[in-house]
Amino acid sequence: MIKKIVLMVSLTLPLIILAGPKEDELIAAVGSGDVAKVKALVEVGVDVNAADEQSVSVLMRAAEGRHDGDTDIVKILVGAKANVNAADDHDQTALMIAARCGKPAIVKLLVEADAAVNAVDESGSPALLYAASGGYTEIVKFLLQSKALVNVKNRQNQTALMVAAEAGYFEVVAILVAAGGQSTGTLEEANRFNNSGMEAYKKKRYKEAARWFTRAIAASVDHKLAGYNLACTYALARGACGYLEDSDGSPFDGNLSNEIILRQLEMAIKIDPKAREFARKDPDFEKVKNDIAFLKLVGALPAPADNAAWQKILTSRQYWYLNECGGGAFGCSHFSFKIDGTFEFYKTGHMCTGDAGCIPEEPKTMKGTYEVKNARVLVIFESGQKDTYVFPGLNNSSGKTPEKELLENNPDPCSA
């Protein structure tokens, strides 16, 4: 059989011709994720632009990422100069398919091979809109870095920001707004969404409130209230493990981390600088009021010489972590600082998994005393060992040996 595919993304691209049983073998090998078979067929010169009756090329099929080896297959096909901008009968390209299926590694391979980032299919939708509609944060970020146009509208008049907001993908909305996403509605609509959010907020239905506030932001990206209200909602929803959860304990979609609280508050302050002063006194931020990043953002970070204030910050948290994690039940090394100037230090252990020369280590707890001086913490173990740690984000050792940094959040949350 002979099949011609007309490429819709560029009139200068060549036609793809499918012919012969070897091409059918390649289609079957890609369809089953058989990396070795694909490699062998490509090495003997089988056409890497082979396609089926719907004009779906082997590269498009691999871009779906249904098999463990599909990323390797994409590498093989791209390396053999497969046409990355071929389009199927619906004008979809491999990049659109990979974005829709949430395959960041494949998206990256295709873009690096000069896939057309802003090509659109028959619905007028580019890859960015597909990534946003699935809530694929990593892909959205990468496509924007690769010069994807943020405000493209499809034939239903939808933008990436609109579909992400309607689906409740909070972090994707924040990324798109920061990248210049334009308002998708009117101020009247935004006010209505914000009011609905406040109703849910008062009932402690935080996920519902966040969805309404997000829709308000999408409708009017400069809305002064919705952005701040969303930051407040996130702060109230911060759970024990640093993830956001509703008042009933159910996690937010995407298991959003604590970091998005401050990112959203920062965006709200950019829209209305008065939000900085409000946040300092707002009880909604009780869970983050002693976070270093929050204090810096609202302009309330103590002077380095205010040792009493820094000790208050130090003892306000149950644990301060080090970036040393043993995995599984071992968790991460951490300090617990007491008001009386003493501390306990949990040193994580680690197991061996067959690595040559590995010596298993059991976790242990050590004690000692500490002193806070100039935003640094000097710890003295009972053994006599001394170490100095700096609060997060305040490392200014430029060029010297980097200072050891305390971490506010568990690098491996809820592992133990």
N, C-alpha and C positions, 0 to 999 in steps of 0.2 A: 504494500500500500504506500501511497505518497501523500504526505500531509503538508500543507503550507500554513505557516502562521504569519499573519500580518502584524507587525509590531506597531503598536499605537503610540508609544512614547517618543519615537523619532522616525521621521521619514527617511533618514539616511542609513538606518540599520538594515542589514541584509535579511532576507527571508530565511526561515529555518525549514529545512527539508528532512522529513522522516521517511526512511526507506530501508527495507531489509530486515531480516530476522535478528541480526546482531543488535540493532537498535531496540528491538522488542526485548531482547535479553537484558539490555541495560535498563530499560524501563522497569522490568520485573525485579532486577537486582536492587535498584534504588527503592522501589516500592516495598521491599522486604528488609531494607536496611543492611544489605550484605556488602560491607565495605570492601572485603577482599575481592569479591566478584566485580564490583564496580571498578576497582583499581585495575584489575586484569583486563577488562574490556576497554578501558580508556587507553591503556598502554599499547593495545594492538590497533588503535586508531578508530574505534567506534565513535560515531558522531555524538559529541557531548551536548548537542542541542536537540537531541531526540525528544519528541513530544507525543502525547496521546491524541485521541480524537477530539478532545476539548481544548487542544493547544496547550495543555499543561506540560511544560518541559520537565525534564528530569531534575533540573536545578530547582524549579518551583516545588516539585514533590519533596525533595530533600529539605527544602526550607521550612516545611511544616514541622520538622523536628520530632517526628513520632517515634523514632528509634534512637537508641543510645549512640549509634554510629553515624547519625545524620550530619553532625557537624563535620566529621572527617570526610564524609561524602561531598559536602559542599566545598571543602578545601580542595579535594581532588578535582571536582568539576571546574571550579574557579581557576585552579592552577592550569587546567587544560584549555583555558580561554572560553569557557561556556559563556554564552551571551547573558549577562546579568540583568539586562533590561528588556528581555523578551516578555511579551504579554500574552495571557491566555484569552479565551473568547470573551471574558468579562473585563479585559484590559488590566487584569491584576498581574503584578510582577512578583518575583521571588521576594523582594524586600517587603512588599506589602503583606505577603503571606507570613513571613517570619515575624513581622511586627504584630500581626493579628494573633499569631499563635504564641507570642511571648517568648521568643528565642533570641536573647541578647547576643550570644556568641555568633550566631548565624547572621544576625543583623550587622554586626561589626564586620564580619568577613565580606559581606556583600557591599557595604559602603566603601570599604577599603579597596574593593575591586571596581569602584566607580559606578555603583548602582545609582540611578537617578533618585535622589532623596525626595524630591518634590513632584515626582510623577503621580498622576491620579488615575483611578480606574473609571469604569463607566458610570459609577455613582458620584464621581468627582472627589473621592476620598483619597488622600495621600497616606503614606505609611504612618505619619505622626498621629493622624486621627485614629487609625486602627490601634496603635499602641496605647493611646489615651483611653480609648473605649474599653480596653482590657485592664487598665490600671497598672500597666507595666512601667513602673517608675524608671528603672535602669535604661530601658529602651527609649523612653521619652527624653531623658537627659542626653543620651548619646545622639539621638537624631537632631536635637536642638543644637548640640555642639557641632554637628555636621551640617549646619546651615539650613535645617528644615524651617519652612515658613510657618510661623505659629498661628496665623489668623486665616488660613485657607478655609473656605466654606465649600461643603459638598452640595449636591443638587437638592438636598433637603434643608439647605441653609444652616447646616450644623458646622461648628468648629470643634477643634480638639478640646478646647476649654469647656464648651457646652456639653459634650458627651461625657467628659470626665466628671463634671459637676452633677449632672443628672444621675450618674451611676454612683455618686458618693465617694469617688476616689480623691480623698482630701489632699494627699501629698502631691498627686499629679496636678491638681488644680493650683496648688501653691507654686509649683515649678513653672507652669504655663503662665501664670500671672506675672511671676518674676521675669519671665522671658519676653514680656510685652504683650501677653494675651489681652485682647480688647473685650470690653463689656459685651455681653451677649443679649442684654435686655434693657429695660428702662429703670430709672431710679424708683418709680412707683412699684415695679415688680420686686426690686431689691428690698424696698421697705417692707413689702408684704412678706417676703421670705424671711427677713430678719425678725419680724414680729412673730411668725410661726416658730422660729428658732427660740425666741425668748420664752414662749409658752412651754416648749419641751424642756428648756433649760431649767425653768422654775420647778418642773416636775421631776428633775434629776434624770431625765431621759437623754443622756449626753450624746449618744450616737445619733439619735433623731435630731437633736439640736444642731449637732455639727453638720449634718446633711443640709439643713435649712440655711445655716449661716454660709455654708460653702456655695449653695445656689445663689444666695444674695451677693456674694463676692463675684461670682461669674456674671451675674446680671449687671453689676456695676462695680468694676474692679477698684474704684476709689471710694467705695462706701465707707464712711468713717466709723460706723458702729459695728458692722458685721465682722470685719477683720479682728477687731479687739474682742468682740464677743466670742469668736471662734477660739482665740488664744485662751480666754478664760475657761471655756468649755474643755479644751485640751488639758489645762492645768488641773481642773477638778477631776478629770478622768485618769490622771496618772496613777497607775497601779504599782504594786509592791515591786515588781520586776522591771520597772522603767518603761513598760508598755502601757498604752491607753486602753482603758476598759470602762464599760458602762457601770452604773450604780449596782447592777445585779451581778457584776463580775465578768460578763461576757466581753471578749476582746473586740476592739474596733476592727473593721475589715482591713486586712493587710497588716494587722498587729502593729500599728504605728508606734514608734518609739518616742521617748521623752524629748528627743531633739526637736521634734516638730513644734513643740510648745513655744520654744524661744524663737524659732524661725518665723512662726506666725505672728508672735508679738512684735518682732523686729519689723515685719511688713506693715503691721498696724501703726507703729510709731512713725514709719516713713510717710504714711498717709496723713497722720495727725500727730505731730510731736507732743501734744498734750497727753497722749496715751502713756508716755513715759512716767509722768507724775502720777497719773491715775493708778498705774500698775504697782508703784511703790507701796501704796496704801490698800490696795484691793485684796480683801481676804481670799478671793478666788485663787490667788497665787501662793497660798500658804505652803503648799507642798514644795514649791521651788524657791521660796523667798531667800533661802541661804545658799542656793546654787551660785557658784562663782559667775557663770555666764549670765545669769539673771541679774545679779548685782551690777555687773559691768554694763549690761544693756540699759538698765534703768538709772544708771549714774549713781549707784549707792555703794560702790566698792570702797571698803575702808582704806585709809592711808596706810602704806606699808608699816609705819611706825606704831600704828594702833594695835598693839599686841593683844589687848583684851578683846577687841572686836574680832580679830582673827581666831583667837581661842574659842570665842563663842560660835563662830562658823564651824570650827573644827569639831567641837563637841556636840553640835546640833545634828550631826549625821550619825547613824548607828555604825556604819562602816565606811572606810576609805580604802579603795582598792589599788592594787598594783597590777600591771599588765603581765601577770604570771598566772596562768591557768593550767590546771592539771587535767581538765576535762571530766565529764561525767559527774559522779558524786563528789569528786575532790574539789570542784569549784575553783575559785581564784584566791590568791593570797590577799589578805586584807588586814587593816588596822582597826581597832576600836579604841578611841581616845576618850578618857574619862575626865570629868571636871577637876578631879583632885590632882591631875598631872601625871597619872599613870596610864598605861596602855596595855592592850593584849594584841598580839600579832599572830594571825593564823597563816602558817606557811603551807601552801598546797603541796600535795604529793603528786606522784605520777606513776602510772603502770607501764610495764613493757609490753610491746605487741610483737615480739619476735625480733626486734632490732638487735643487731650484733653489738655487744658491749654495753647495752642498756642496763642500768642498775635501778631497780624499782625503789621508790622512796615513799615512806608513809608520811602523811601530813602531821604537823606538830604545831603546838601553841607555845609562844614565847611571851614573856612579860618584860616590862621595864618602865622608865619614866621618859617624859618629853618636855620640851620647852619651845614656845612659839616666839619667834623674833623676826621682824622685818618680812612678814609673809612667808617665812620658812619654818619648818618643823624639825627640830633636832631630836632624834630618838636615841635613847641610851638603853641598850638591852641589859638584862641582868648579867650576861656574860661579859659585859664591858664593851661590846661592839657598838660603834656610833655610826649613825647615818643621818643625812640631811635630806629632807624632801621639800619640794616646792608645791604650792597650790596649783591646780590645773589652769593652764593658759597664762601663767605668769613666769614661765621659764625664759629668762633673758641672758642665758649664758653665752650667747653669740660667739661662736668660734672655739670656745673652750669645751671641755668634756660636758655634755648635756647633763643638767641636774635631773635627779630622779623626781618623777612627778606623781603626786597622788591623784587618783581618779575618783570622781564623784559617783560614777555609774559602773556597775559590774560589767567588765568586758565580756562575760559569758553569763548573762542574766538567767536566773532560775535553773542553773545547771545542777545545783546541789539540792 
